[in-house]
Amino acid sequence: MATATATNIDKARSLGAQRAEVSKLTTYEWVALDKRGKRMKGDMPAKNASLVKAELRRQGMNPQTVRERAKPLFGSTGSTVKPGDVAVFSRQIATMMASGVPMVQSFDIIADGQKNIRFKNILLDVKQNIEGGAALHEALARYPVQFDELYCNLVHAGETSGVLDTVLDTVATYKERTEAIKKKIKKALFYPMMVLAVVFMVCLIMLLFVVPVFAKTFQDAGAQLPAPTQLLVSASEFMQSYWWIVIGVIVGSIAALIIAKKRSVKFAHFLDRMALKMPVMGNIVRNSAIARFARTLGVTFRAGVPLVEALDAVAGATGSVVYGDAVKQMREDISVGHQLQLAMKQTGL
């Protein structure tokens, strides 16, 4: 038992190291001609452009241009592929494999029917890597934005156990249900967000149009305004004179919060903690994170992924930094011999 646990831990660490290594690579966009002279496009993570050209030549293509993908101002937009596209792809290839269609041929058929050009190029690149001798999970791991750690771990488990078509079908169902839950959460949050937006607009209209009328009336009457009312009038005058500054500060603050959350783990943790303490939103975020944790862990177990390795993948699927850190702590506790229920209890969540 101890030997099996140690082996699972080593495998999890090895896969984690591979994923970390991939995340450090630069993504290059390439244009090349295949053996038939057909123009192909795609992108590839690598340490430098020379390695990209070498890999393209190894795959039998003649590289035309290779350049580093431009980095956008506000984070990465590397994924124009929707989760729904990945779910459909998973179900399609699972169905074809169950019907006895070879994997490479399945990729050709699915890619030919793809309307999303970016996803089509990704599928063709994955197919070429498989033809070059890579396992499916290794070829998919080259695109961590579209095929995350959880997806690749499940595919790897399916390849190892010989039930890849079943695992892919399970993954498709999982992603479809996840997207359905996301839509329900967005729908649940729509009403309170709309209420906040309406309150903000009403306050803005009051400060810009209503308060000035009352202020002029009181001024003409020579009435002495109490301190709270005078403060409101002063705020109205400031809004009228410097409304563009106020809007700029609000927009800038929102943008700064988004950027800070992406770049600072501590700040993201703080925001998630605050969200969990909010009256209405807190319960939604908490229940959503727990549901994702349970559903994802169930899928990985059914696919035969070892517990320690499964928790590595589940940590990134909770949608919450707080719960993600808790799952990582659970993984550490379980790796030293603690039971799952005890490790869950010790998180305090």
SULMOSUL-V896464 format. One record per residue. N is the residue number from 0. RES is the residue in one letter. SS is DSSP state (alpha for helix, beta for strand, coil for the rest). OMEGA is omega as a letter, one per 40 degrees, with the letter a starting at -180 (none if undefined). D_CENTER is the distance of its C-alpha to the mean C-alpha in whole Angstrom. Layout:
n:res:ss:omega:d_center
N:RES:SS:OMEGA:D_CENTER
N:RES:SS:OMEGA:D_CENTER
This chain:
n:res:ss:omega:d_center
0:M:coil:a:35
1:A:alpha:i:34
2:T:alpha:i:34
3:A:alpha:i:32
4:T:alpha:i:29
5:A:alpha:i:30
6:T:alpha:i:29
7:N:alpha:i:26
8:I:alpha:i:25
9:D:alpha:i:26
10:K:alpha:a:24
11:A:alpha:i:21
12:R:alpha:i:22
13:S:alpha:i:22
14:L:alpha:i:19
15:G:alpha:i:17
16:A:alpha:i:19
17:Q:alpha:a:19
18:R:alpha:i:15
19:A:alpha:a:16
20:E:alpha:i:19
21:V:alpha:a:16
22:S:alpha:a:14
23:K:alpha:a:17
24:L:coil:i:19
25:T:beta:i:19
26:T:beta:i:18
27:Y:beta:i:21
28:E:beta:a:22
29:W:beta:i:25
30:V:beta:a:27
31:A:beta:i:30
32:L:beta:i:33
33:D:coil:a:33
34:K:coil:i:36
35:R:coil:a:37
36:G:coil:i:37
37:K:coil:a:34
38:R:beta:a:31
39:M:beta:i:28
40:K:beta:i:25
41:G:beta:i:21
42:D:beta:a:19
43:M:beta:i:19
44:P:beta:a:18
45:A:beta:i:22
46:K:coil:i:24
47:N:coil:a:26
48:A:alpha:a:27
49:S:alpha:i:30
50:L:alpha:i:28
51:V:alpha:i:26
52:K:alpha:i:30
53:A:alpha:i:31
54:E:alpha:i:28
55:L:alpha:i:29
56:R:alpha:i:32
57:R:alpha:i:32
58:Q:coil:i:30
59:G:coil:i:34
60:M:coil:i:32
61:N:beta:a:34
62:P:beta:i:31
63:Q:beta:i:32
64:T:beta:i:30
65:V:beta:a:27
66:R:beta:a:25
67:E:beta:i:22
68:R:coil:a:20
69:A:coil:i:20
70:K:coil:i:17
71:P:coil:a:17
72:L:coil:a:18
73:F:coil:i:15
74:G:coil:a:12
75:S:coil:i:11
76:T:coil:a:11
77:G:coil:a:11
78:S:coil:i:9
79:T:coil:i:12
80:V:coil:a:12
81:K:coil:i:11
82:P:alpha:i:10
83:G:alpha:i:13
84:D:alpha:i:14
85:V:alpha:i:13
86:A:alpha:i:15
87:V:alpha:i:18
88:F:alpha:a:18
89:S:alpha:a:18
90:R:alpha:i:21
91:Q:alpha:a:23
92:I:alpha:i:23
93:A:alpha:i:24
94:T:alpha:a:26
95:M:alpha:i:28
96:M:alpha:i:28
97:A:alpha:i:29
98:S:coil:i:32
99:G:coil:i:33
100:V:coil:i:31
101:P:coil:a:31
102:M:alpha:a:27
103:V:alpha:i:28
104:Q:alpha:i:30
105:S:alpha:i:27
106:F:alpha:i:24
107:D:alpha:a:27
108:I:alpha:a:28
109:I:alpha:i:24
110:A:alpha:i:23
111:D:alpha:a:27
112:G:coil:a:26
113:Q:coil:i:22
114:K:coil:i:22
115:N:coil:a:19
116:I:alpha:a:21
117:R:alpha:a:18
118:F:alpha:i:17
119:K:alpha:i:20
120:N:alpha:i:21
121:I:alpha:a:18
122:L:alpha:i:20
123:L:alpha:i:23
124:D:alpha:i:22
125:V:alpha:i:21
126:K:alpha:a:24
127:Q:alpha:i:26
128:N:alpha:i:25
129:I:alpha:i:26
130:E:alpha:i:29
131:G:coil:i:29
132:G:coil:a:29
133:A:coil:i:25
134:A:coil:a:24
135:L:alpha:a:21
136:H:alpha:i:19
137:E:alpha:i:20
138:A:alpha:i:20
139:L:alpha:a:16
140:A:coil:i:15
141:R:coil:i:16
142:Y:coil:a:13
143:P:coil:i:10
144:V:coil:a:8
145:Q:coil:a:9
146:F:coil:a:10
147:D:coil:a:8
148:E:alpha:i:11
149:L:alpha:a:12
150:Y:alpha:a:12
151:C:alpha:i:15
152:N:alpha:i:16
153:L:alpha:i:17
154:V:alpha:i:19
155:H:alpha:i:20
156:A:alpha:i:22
157:G:alpha:i:23
158:E:alpha:a:25
159:T:alpha:a:26
160:S:alpha:i:28
161:G:coil:i:29
162:V:coil:a:27
163:L:alpha:a:24
164:D:alpha:i:25
165:T:alpha:i:24
166:V:alpha:a:21
167:L:alpha:i:20
168:D:alpha:i:21
169:T:alpha:i:20
170:V:alpha:i:16
171:A:alpha:i:17
172:T:alpha:i:18
173:Y:alpha:a:15
174:K:alpha:i:13
175:E:alpha:i:15
176:R:alpha:i:16
177:T:alpha:i:12
178:E:alpha:i:12
179:A:alpha:i:16
180:I:alpha:i:15
181:K:alpha:i:12
182:K:alpha:i:15
183:K:alpha:i:18
184:I:alpha:i:16
185:K:alpha:i:16
186:K:alpha:i:19
187:A:alpha:a:20
188:L:alpha:a:19
189:F:alpha:a:21
190:Y:alpha:i:24
191:P:alpha:i:24
192:M:alpha:i:22
193:M:alpha:i:25
194:V:alpha:i:27
195:L:alpha:a:26
196:A:alpha:i:26
197:V:alpha:i:30
198:V:alpha:i:31
199:F:alpha:a:30
200:M:alpha:i:32
201:V:alpha:i:35
202:C:alpha:a:35
203:L:alpha:i:35
204:I:alpha:i:38
205:M:alpha:a:40
206:L:alpha:a:40
207:L:alpha:a:40
208:F:alpha:a:43
209:V:alpha:a:44
210:V:alpha:i:45
211:P:alpha:i:47
212:V:alpha:i:49
213:F:alpha:a:50
214:A:alpha:i:50
215:K:alpha:i:53
216:T:alpha:i:55
217:F:alpha:a:55
218:Q:alpha:i:56
219:D:alpha:a:59
220:A:alpha:i:60
221:G:coil:a:60
222:A:coil:i:58
223:Q:coil:a:57
224:L:coil:i:53
225:P:coil:a:52
226:A:alpha:i:49
227:P:alpha:i:46
228:T:alpha:i:47
229:Q:alpha:i:48
230:L:alpha:i:44
231:L:alpha:i:43
232:V:alpha:i:45
233:S:alpha:i:44
234:A:alpha:i:41
235:S:alpha:i:42
236:E:alpha:i:44
237:F:alpha:i:41
238:M:alpha:a:38
239:Q:alpha:a:41
240:S:alpha:a:42
241:Y:alpha:a:38
242:W:alpha:a:36
243:W:alpha:i:34
244:I:alpha:a:33
245:V:alpha:i:32
246:I:alpha:i:29
247:G:alpha:i:29
248:V:alpha:a:28
249:I:alpha:a:26
250:V:alpha:i:24
251:G:alpha:i:24
252:S:alpha:i:23
253:I:alpha:i:20
254:A:alpha:i:19
255:A:alpha:i:20
256:L:alpha:a:18
257:I:alpha:a:14
258:I:alpha:a:15
259:A:alpha:i:17
260:K:alpha:a:14
261:K:alpha:a:11
262:R:alpha:a:15
263:S:coil:i:16
264:V:alpha:a:15
265:K:alpha:a:18
266:F:alpha:i:18
267:A:alpha:i:14
268:H:alpha:i:16
269:F:alpha:a:19
270:L:alpha:i:17
271:D:alpha:i:16
272:R:alpha:i:19
273:M:alpha:i:21
274:A:alpha:a:18
275:L:alpha:a:20
276:K:alpha:a:23
277:M:coil:a:23
278:P:coil:a:26
279:V:coil:a:24
280:M:alpha:a:20
281:G:alpha:i:20
282:N:alpha:i:21
283:I:alpha:a:18
284:V:alpha:a:16
285:R:alpha:a:18
286:N:alpha:i:18
287:S:alpha:a:15
288:A:alpha:i:14
289:I:alpha:i:17
290:A:alpha:i:17
291:R:alpha:i:13
292:F:alpha:a:15
293:A:alpha:a:18
294:R:alpha:a:17
295:T:alpha:i:14
296:L:alpha:i:17
297:G:alpha:i:20
298:V:alpha:a:18
299:T:alpha:i:18
300:F:alpha:a:22
301:R:alpha:i:23
302:A:coil:i:22
303:G:coil:i:24
304:V:coil:i:21
305:P:coil:a:23
306:L:alpha:a:22
307:V:alpha:i:22
308:E:alpha:i:19
309:A:alpha:a:18
310:L:alpha:i:17
311:D:alpha:a:15
312:A:alpha:a:13
313:V:alpha:a:13
314:A:alpha:a:12
315:G:coil:a:8
316:A:coil:a:8
317:T:coil:a:10
318:G:coil:a:8
319:S:coil:i:11
320:V:alpha:a:12
321:V:alpha:i:16
322:Y:alpha:i:15
323:G:alpha:i:13
324:D:alpha:i:16
325:A:alpha:i:18
326:V:alpha:i:17
327:K:alpha:i:17
328:Q:alpha:i:21
329:M:alpha:i:22
330:R:alpha:i:21
331:E:alpha:a:23
332:D:alpha:a:26
333:I:alpha:a:26
334:S:alpha:i:26
335:V:coil:i:30
336:G:coil:a:31
337:H:coil:i:30
338:Q:coil:a:29
339:L:alpha:a:26
340:Q:alpha:i:28
341:L:alpha:i:29
342:A:alpha:i:26
343:M:alpha:a:24
344:K:alpha:a:27
345:Q:alpha:i:27
346:T:coil:a:24
347:G:coil:a:25
348:L:coil:none:23
